Amino acid sequence: MKEIVPELAVQDLAGAEKLLRDVFGFARDGDLLRLNDQRIALVQADGPRGHGGIDHLALAVNDTDAALAGFLAHGAVLEETTPDGPKEIAEFWAHGVRYAFLQGPEGARIELCAKRGTAAAPHRPGHDHIGIPCTDIAASAAFFTDLGAKPVAAFDLIRAEGTIAVRFLSAGQSVIELYAPPGHDAASLSAAPLWRGLRVLGTGRSATLTGPDGLHVTLL
């Protein structure tokens, strides 16, 4: 497994590409869009879409506040998950992370994420992770490890609403974040998701799979 490319399904392909180019800095890379080491596949949707089994794409930045200011200056809009700006998760990695969510094309969530207390983050925005909510995190982790992904870290976030299990796995140059929110019900997710599936490159196989919670995965 070399790379995971998320597929973003939109009704207006030209408008989506323009937003990703003008606001986020993506550029054409063959039939994909690229921002440094992050690639996206834009695909045509047949109708309105919502948030589904792939919740967000996270871009790594050095400084969330500075990066956010730059994106906002180019026309980005904060997403409802962080309407007042950046938040922090202290438990992640050595010193926590600071993050904010922006509205991508047609409302798709794009996260800015900076690891605190480290100089290892890229100087330019690039790949950080793909966020996938789960009803059964063990089953979801097993699905990806069976494809060749490797566990990187496990966190259990203690919150007022309950414990949120979070697991990070690496897949070549890509990282998957699996998380199980308390009371998460896959039936409540959109049947027509914006981030509609994953293209997994470099597996040596060619197949279309349906993973846990109806996750659509294409092996290439």
C-alpha positions, 0 to 999 in steps of 0.5 A: 500500500503506497497511498490513499486518495479520497474521492470527493463527490460534488454536483459542480465539478468546475466550481469545486476545482476552482474553490480547491485551487483558489482557496486551498492551493490545489493544482491539477495532477493528471486526473487528480488534484494535488496540494504538495503530498495530498491528492484528491479525486473529484467525481461527479455526484448525481444529487445533493450530498451530506456527511458520511462514513468519511467525515473529513480530510485533514491538512497538516500545517505548522501553525493552525492560527496562521494557516487559518488566517491565510485561508480565510484571506483567500475566501475560506469559510469556517465550518460549523464544527469549529465556528469560533476558530481553532480548538485543541485536543491535548491528548494527541501525540506528545503535546496535543494538536490545534485544529480548525475545520473549513468548508470545502466544496459543497460543504465537505469538511477540510481540517487544518491540523498542527501538532503542538511542540514539534518542528516536524510538521511540513512548512506548507500544507500537506497530508495529515490524515483522513478522518473516518467515524466508526461504529465498531473501531476494532472491526474498522481497524482490522479491515485496514490492517488486512489491507496492509495498514499499520497501527501508529497510535491509540488514544482514548479521549475521556469526555463528558459525553463518554469515551471516544476511542481513536486509532491512527494507522499508516498506509504508505504515505497516508494516515487514517484516523478512525474514531468511535464517537459515543452513540455513533450510528452509521444509519444516521450518516448520509447515504450519499456522502461528500467524501464518498470513498477511498482509492487505495494505491499500491496494493497489487490488487484490483477490486472494489470493497465495501468495508465496515459502516458501508465504507467504499474502497477501491483497490488499484 
